[in-house]
């Protein structure tokens, strides 16, 4: 399939960690600027810098929020990929079971038995070429036979 849910979830964790790091950076910058004021730096330049740092910290927090949104979307995608992969695996299992059953029926059939609809269906099933394992075509696969 087109994505590994475990790898995607790992990236979700990376995005959440980056968001936390960016928020921590914003908090640290604001705290450092406030500390400068407590150590005596005052005046118009100090106030302008404090305002500017507060604005930039707000932008950093916004970026962290975008990381969280991306993580949420990627987490949802990972869940959808997991569901589709399970659907593909179930379709593969069903086909494998049907092929095994058809193989048994063909083996039990008498060599001189007349070809009937069931024998033709088994032959069509045994000749069927499925998509590669894990391919999304398994989701819409139409298998011949009963």
C-alpha positions as CSV (number, residue, x, y, z in Angstrom):
1,X,0.0,0.0,0.0
2,X,1.0,3.6,-0.1
3,X,2.2,4.2,3.5
4,X,3.2,2.3,6.5
5,X,0.9,3.2,9.5
6,X,3.8,2.7,12.0
7,X,6.1,5.0,10.0
8,X,3.3,7.6,9.7
9,X,2.6,7.4,13.4
10,X,6.3,7.9,14.1
11,X,6.2,11.1,12.0
12,X,3.1,12.2,14.0
13,X,5.2,11.9,17.1
14,X,8.0,13.9,15.5
15,X,5.5,16.7,14.5
16,X,4.1,16.9,18.0
17,X,7.6,17.0,19.5
18,X,8.5,19.8,17.1
19,X,5.4,21.7,18.1
20,X,6.3,21.4,21.8
21,X,9.9,22.6,21.0
22,X,8.6,25.6,19.1
23,X,6.2,26.5,21.9
24,X,9.1,26.1,24.4
25,X,11.2,28.4,22.3
26,X,8.5,31.1,22.2
27,X,8.1,30.9,26.0
28,X,11.9,31.1,26.5
29,X,12.2,34.1,24.2
30,X,9.5,36.0,26.1
31,X,11.0,35.0,29.5
32,X,14.4,36.2,28.4
33,X,13.0,39.5,27.3
34,X,11.1,40.0,30.5
35,X,14.2,39.2,32.5
36,X,16.1,42.0,30.7
37,X,13.5,44.4,32.0
38,X,13.9,43.1,35.6
39,X,17.7,43.7,35.2
40,X,17.2,47.4,34.5
41,X,16.8,47.7,30.7
42,X,14.1,50.2,30.2
43,X,13.1,52.9,27.8
44,X,11.6,53.0,24.3
45,X,14.0,50.5,22.8
46,X,13.4,48.0,25.5
47,X,9.6,48.3,25.2
48,X,9.8,48.1,21.4
49,X,11.9,44.9,21.7
50,X,9.5,43.4,24.3
51,X,6.5,44.1,22.0
52,X,8.4,42.6,19.0
53,X,9.3,39.5,20.9
54,X,5.7,39.0,22.1
55,X,4.5,39.3,18.5
56,X,7.2,36.9,17.3
57,X,6.3,34.5,20.1
58,X,2.7,34.6,19.0
59,X,3.8,33.7,15.4
60,X,5.9,30.8,16.8
61,X,2.9,29.5,18.8
62,X,0.8,29.7,15.6
63,X,3.5,27.6,13.8
64,X,3.3,25.1,16.6
65,X,-0.4,25.0,16.2
66,X,0.1,24.2,12.5
67,X,2.4,21.4,13.5
68,X,-0.4,20.0,15.7
69,X,-2.9,20.3,12.9
70,X,-0.5,18.5,10.6
71,X,0.1,15.8,13.2
72,X,-3.7,15.3,13.6
73,X,-4.2,15.0,9.9
74,X,-1.3,12.6,9.5
75,X,-2.6,10.5,12.4
76,X,-6.0,10.3,10.7
77,X,-4.4,9.3,7.5
78,X,-2.3,6.6,9.3
79,X,-5.6,5.2,10.6
80,X,-7.2,5.2,7.2
81,X,-4.1,3.5,5.7
82,X,-4.3,0.8,8.4
83,X,-8.0,0.1,7.6
84,X,-7.2,-0.1,3.9
85,X,-4.2,-2.4,4.4
86,X,-6.4,-4.7,6.5
87,X,-9.1,-4.7,3.8
88,X,-6.4,-5.6,1.2
89,X,-5.1,-8.4,3.5
90,X,-8.6,-9.7,4.0
91,X,-9.2,-9.7,0.2
92,X,-5.9,-11.5,-0.3
93,X,-6.9,-14.1,2.3
94,X,-10.4,-14.6,0.7
95,X,-8.8,-15.2,-2.7
96,X,-6.2,-17.6,-1.3
97,X,-9.0,-19.6,0.4
98,X,-11.1,-19.7,-2.8
99,X,-8.1,-20.8,-4.9
100,X,-7.4,-23.6,-2.4
101,X,-11.0,-24.7,-2.5
102,X,-11.0,-24.7,-6.3
103,X,-7.8,-26.6,-6.3
104,X,-9.3,-29.3,-4.1
105,X,-12.4,-29.5,-6.2
106,X,-10.4,-29.9,-9.4
107,X,-8.2,-32.6,-7.7
108,X,-11.4,-34.6,-6.6
109,X,-13.1,-34.3,-10.0
110,X,-12.9,-37.4,-12.1
111,X,-10.6,-37.2,-15.1
112,X,-13.4,-38.1,-17.5
113,X,-16.0,-35.8,-15.9
114,X,-17.9,-33.6,-18.2
115,X,-17.0,-29.9,-18.1
116,X,-19.8,-28.1,-16.4
117,X,-20.3,-24.5,-15.2
118,X,-18.6,-25.3,-11.8
119,X,-15.6,-26.8,-13.6
120,X,-15.4,-23.8,-15.8
121,X,-15.6,-21.4,-12.9
122,X,-12.9,-23.3,-11.1
123,X,-10.7,-23.2,-14.2
124,X,-11.3,-19.4,-14.5
125,X,-10.4,-18.9,-10.8
126,X,-7.2,-20.9,-11.1
127,X,-6.2,-19.0,-14.2
128,X,-6.9,-15.6,-12.6
129,X,-3.9,-13.3,-12.1
130,X,-4.4,-11.2,-9.0
131,X,-2.7,-7.8,-8.4
132,X,0.6,-7.7,-6.5
133,X,0.4,-8.2,-2.7
134,X,-0.6,-5.1,-0.9
135,X,-1.7,-3.2,-4.1
136,X,-4.7,-1.0,-3.8
137,X,-6.3,-2.8,-6.8
138,X,-7.3,-5.5,-4.2
139,X,-9.9,-3.1,-2.9
140,X,-11.9,-3.2,-6.1
141,X,-11.0,-6.7,-7.2
142,X,-13.6,-8.7,-9.1
143,X,-12.6,-12.4,-8.8
144,X,-14.1,-14.8,-11.3
145,X,-16.0,-17.9,-10.3
146,X,-18.6,-18.6,-7.7
